[in-house]
Amino acid sequence: MEYYRRGQQKNEEGASRLRWIAFASGLAAVAFGALGAAVASRFAPFIGAMTTIAAAVAAFGLGERRKALIAGYAAMQRSLETILALDDIKPASLADLVARTEDLLESEHKAWLPQMLSTQHQPPAPPKAQGQEQSGA
């Protein structure tokens, strides 16, 4: 349970840090815009740079993956706490506790595996040797 609690906390802290970076970058873009308009046009290029940084951090760092990790860690922690609470209400044998926990962990793995496989980059297909025909041509 502690592992999942720490994992959730780590991802929440990371998401919070990235939100602040995106916010600060956006705020800097506004400041550079004001400076560019009021003081010197040399600040104008920084508007686009800071806006791009803010958007990139928000899109990459706060994406669905981090949200899914936070939710997944929280759900696993609650599920493990439920197993423990049920054992407190009606004590189970060690074999039953192990079986319930292993079933829970196996279900997490089954949900996790397709998600991880979908994020892997596939290598490009090798080039066709000279003289081979293209299929479908």
N, C-alpha and C positions, 0 to 999 in steps of 0.2 A: 504494500500500500504506500509505503514511503517513496518507493521508486516512482510511482505514478504521480504522487503529490509533488515531488520535486520536478518531474518532467512537465507537469502542468504549470507550475510556478515559473520554471525557466522559460517556457514559451510565452507566458503572459508578460514576463519582464522584457523579453525580446520584442514582442509586439508593441509594448508601451514605448520602449526606447526608439523603435523605428517610427512610431507615430510622432514622437517629439522631433526626430530628425526631419521627417517630412514637413511638419509644421514649421520648424525653424528655417528650412530651406524655402518654403513658401513665403514666410515672413521676410526673409532676406531678399527674395525676388521683389516684393513690394517696396522694400527700402531702397533697393537699387533703382527701381522704377522712379521713385520719388526723387532720388538724387540725380538720376539721369535727366529728368524733366526740369528740376529746379536749379541744379548746380552745374553739372558738366555731362555732356553726352557720352563721355568715356565710360560711364557706369552702365550704359544701355546694354552692352553685350552680356552683362552678368544677369540680367533679367531672365533671358532664355536659359542660361546655364542653371540658375537656381530653381527655376520652374521645372526643368528637366530632371534635376536631382530629386526634387520633391515628388514628382510623378513616378519616377523610377523606384524610389524607396517605398512609396505607398503601394505600387503595383507588385513589386517583387517581394518585399518583406512582409506585407500584410495580406498576402494572398490566401487563398482557400486552404492551402497546405497547413499554414500555421494555425488557422482557426480549427481545422480538423484535428490537429495534434492536441490542441488545448481541450477540445471536447472529448477526444478519445481517452486522454489521460484521466480526465475527470470521471468519465463513465466507468473506466476500469477500476479506479479507486473506489467509487461508490459500489460497484458490483462486489469487489473483494470485501468491503465493509459489510455488505449485506450477508455474504456467506458467514462472516465472523459473527454478526448479530444473530443469525439463525442458529448458529452453534451455541450461542449464549442462552437462547430461549430453550432449545432442545438439543443438548449435546449429541454430536454425531461421532462416529468412529473416525479414527485418523484416516483410514482408507476412504471413507465417504468425503471427508474434507479435501483430501488430495484429489479425488476424482472430480469433485465440483470445481476446484481451482484449475485443474488441468483442462477440463471442458471449457471453462471460461477463457483461459489463455489460448487454447486451440481456436476458439471462435474469433478471438482478436487476430490471431495469425491469419486465419482464412480471409478476414476482411482486409487485412493489411497487405497481403501478398499481391492481389491484383492492382491495388493502388500503387505500390512500389514498382511493379513491372510496367505500368503505363507511363511512368515518369522516366524510364530508362531511354536513352538515345540509342536508336538502332544504327549500326554502321551502314554506310552507303553500300549499295550492291556493287560487286566488282565489275570492272568494265568488261564488255564482251570482247572476245578475241577477234582478230580480223578474220573476215570470211563468215562469221556467224550472222544469221539473219535475225532481225528484230522480230519478236513475236507480235502478232496483231498488225503487221504492216501490209 
